[in-house]
Amino acid sequence: KLVAVGVKTLVLQAMTCADVTAAGDAAVKAVVGEERFAMIQSAKLLVVGAGGIGCELLKNLVLSGFREIEVVDLDTIDVSNLNRQFLFRRVHVDRPKSVVAAEAVKQFRPNANIISHHGNVKDPQFGLEFIGKFDVVVNALDNLEARRHVNRLCLAAEKPLLEAGSTGHLGQVTVIRKGETECFECQAKPSQKVYPYCTIRSTPEKPVHCLTWAKNLFDLCFGPEDESNLLADLAAEMRKFQAQESVDGEDAGRRIFAHLFEEDIKKQAQLEDLWSDQRPPPGPLCYEDALKNTERPSTDADKDKLETQKVPSVAGDAQGFVAAVAKMYGERRELIGQSSFSKDDPVAMDFVHCAANLRMQNYRIGRLSRWDAQSIAGSIIPAVASTNAIVAGLEVVQLLHVLQSVGKNMKDSKARTVWVRFPEPSRKKILQPSSLHTPNPDCFVCGSRTARVALRSLEECKIMALAKGCIQGQLGAHKPALYANGSCIFDPEYPEPGEEAEEEGLHPEWSLSQWGLTSGSLLQVEDEGQGWSINLVIREEPDLDEQLYPGGFKVEAGAGAGEEAAKDMAEKKRKAEADAAEATAAKKAQLDANTVALDD
């Protein structure tokens, strides 16, 4: 009897799912019509990102009738995601977002074919051949580098891309198609703020200065060699443990502590020209004294806070710093020399938080909780679930317009760029559509394919520093190869000097002058993974401001020439508002005309 009851229950559940699917499909078909519904069901989509926007997007897609979907996401689920990524539950913590999201939305439509990939969209398996399988790519990313990468892949594969994003209460959705609309990089994007070298190295005044210092410190201690690191003068002392076969992690942590927060601070304090009554010199901190300082700053509001939202004691920061170093030299020994800071890596975040707080203690700056430190270090703007939901809904609407525009020019379709503006929308309209813009002829990705960079010194700039700091860091390449006069002078397979590189005739440590380059020289940059290439014009500018450009270079690409880009963005905003005003006026006129007709 129990078996019979169980079988009956399963049959009822299966019928319920089938009925729900049929009812949902019938409702969608009634709205969009037979022809469009058939187009929806046959479309093959790639969704990149399964976070705040991605969860809402996947849910919307399956409920709208889409059946062939693949989703890629690098992250695993964290407890902090649960307040806005509603496909996830506490039981899912530490599982891949893409896998759980696919499982969750299949419950809405069991007949949907949803394939999940837990990985980085910049990995080789997600290259041009992979992108070429899909009719449309739909982005739900919050990472500028990944968005640039997907933009270039879609241009190379000639696939339409729906690009979307949100920042707090603001959001936008737009459509990108090669040769017909602006690409993601046609207009300048806000770049990460660069702080003057002396501020980070010697005279921090704000927590963000100390956090920037701590992130550079993590990369210096545990990442690959990088002469452009702001703390490169500390490299010898920070890296001396890497060559040793066995290291006592706690001893290494205490030694690094003594060098950074006591000995180096004493040297900084002796630079008398930096200090005054208004800005007193920093105070050194020895490890033993730090352990004695167990008092935690607290207020009545702390009672309701999580532990990570409370500011730790100086002793807690000192112990946390040493423990993080010990973990790196213990559990992660094999990763030393190839690690890089990530706000989502708990050990890296512990290191950066504690190191920054200890430096704040040196410089009499108010220390931070881990929660606040992570938000600043990761440039996190709190996400708003309702904004994500609006943006995801707009993406599906624009997706339908894109699918209907096959064989037509996108400018002749109903597709639009739509801005979400709140809490101060223009003319009290939260959604503001605007026409799609044609490609920027000066765009170094889809237009002229030429970028320009000014360098302080061709003699001092090494080719590997140019590749990493400028071409990867600023121009968004993934694995660029550099050519001069038809010969390869930098290969991403040999990014560091060594015997193998020499056998290939490569010298990553050579300066641009050693490669025979002069001011005005032309380099060719190719990134096979992105299917992207540009010409790079270099020129020497000895007077390049060291404080504004600590890396020794300034990108002067057409779309990145700041002031002009800002003017263009302002003009776009003005045009969007004018379009919205015109539409409102037309609607009002129509209503007035109808009213007159009724009166007559």
Secondary structure, DSSP 8 states (H G I E B T S, - for coil): -HHHHHHHHHHHHHHHHHHHHHHHHHHHHHHH-HHHHHHHHH-EEEEE--SHHHHHHHHHHHHTT--EEEEEE--B--GGGGGT-TT--GGGTTSBHHHHHHHHHHTT-TT-EEEEEES-TTSGGGSHHHHTT-SEEEE----HHHHHHHHHHHHHHT--EEEEEEETTEEEEEEE-TTTS--TTSS---------HHHHHT---SHHHHHHHHHHHHHHHHS---TTSTTGGGHHHHHTTTT-SS--HHHHHHHHHHIIIIIHHHHHHT-GGG--SSS-------HHHHHH-------GGGGGS-GGGS---HHHHHHHHHHHHHHHHTTTGGGTTS----TT-HHHHHHHHHHHHHHHHHTT-----HHHHHHHHTT-----HHHHHHHHHHHHHHHHHHHHTTTS-GGGSS--EEEE--SS-GGG-SEEEE------TT-TTTSS-EEEEEES-TTT-BHHHIIIIIIITTT--SS-EEEETTEEEE-TT--S-SHHHHHTT--TTSBTTTTT--TT-EEEEEETTTTEEEEEEEEE-TT--TTT-TTSEEE--GGG-HHHHHHHHHHHHHHHHHHHHHHHHHHHHHHHHHHHHHH-
